[in-house]
Amino acid sequence: MGSGAALRHFIKEEEESRMTGSTSASLRKRSVRIAGHLTSVSLEEVFWDALRKIAAERKISVNTLVTDIDRDRDGNLSSALRVFAFENTRKV
């Protein structure tokens, strides 16, 4: 996904989040494809927001970012994504 497509996807998800009344603490389940396999991941909306922002800055899709994080993780995927998002937003 190019940077324009990633940004459009981010904006679409932001609009959907506002329409459904999701809060940053609400768990949101999303499907991602890792190594050709579809899996579901539940994270709080604030972490999905951070991952979308990081992916857009890197000009990659959230799915590609999740795949990269999955490749290097030690624990479960949700925890790895939260730690990654936290560490990368803290650097700003």
URWOMO-V967297 format. One record per residue. N is the residue number from 0. NEAR is the number of other ideal C-beta (glycine too) atoms within 10 Angstrom. Layout:
N_NEAR, N_NEAR
//
This chain:
0_16, 1_10, 2_13, 3_10, 4_12, 5_22, 6_15, 7_13, 8_17, 9_18, 10_12, 11_10, 12_18, 13_13, 14_10, 15_11, 16_17, 17_9, 18_8, 19_10, 20_7, 21_16, 22_9, 23_11, 24_8, 25_14, 26_12, 27_18, 28_8, 29_15, 30_9, 31_19, 32_13, 33_16, 34_8, 35_5, 36_7, 37_8, 38_13, 39_9, 40_20, 41_12, 42_21, 43_18, 44_18, 45_17, 46_22, 47_24, 48_19, 49_19, 50_24, 51_21, 52_17, 53_17, 54_23, 55_22, 56_12, 57_14, 58_14, 59_17, 60_19, 61_22, 62_16, 63_16, 64_22, 65_22, 66_15, 67_15, 68_18, 69_16, 70_9, 71_8, 72_14, 73_7, 74_8, 75_10, 76_18, 77_14, 78_12, 79_17, 80_23, 81_17, 82_15, 83_20, 84_23, 85_13, 86_9, 87_16, 88_15, 89_7, 90_6, 91_6
//
